[in-house]
Amino acid sequence: VQLVSSGGGRVQPGGSLRLSCTASESEFTINDMGWFREVSGKEREAVSCINFSDGSTWYGNSVKGRFTISTDNTKKMVYLQMNNLKAEDTALYYCAAEDYPRSTCYPDFGSWGQGTRVTVSS
């Protein structure tokens, strides 16, 4: 499945952004989607994941209480509402999808989007 993400940009500390990720139509049945981020020189970090079967969500400790992951009825979209952004949230954000039930939010999903850059700076 092809994933296209959008919504990145530059924002001041304390500001908000909403990332969106759309999965192309295919026979691929998505079971989990997630958001991950990458800073140059560091490993890709899990930000948040959502399971489409039961709606369960997972958040990394650094974003709990500030970020919210959601989807819509099509189960082909995933959103990441990011509030109270901090400089350390600056990264390239990727969405990912998996066609089987996952028990972990780990950056080894099968399908990946192209990434959208988020810059938090005053």
Order of alpha helices (4+ residues) and beta strands (2+ residues): beta-beta-beta-beta-beta-beta-beta-beta-beta-beta-beta
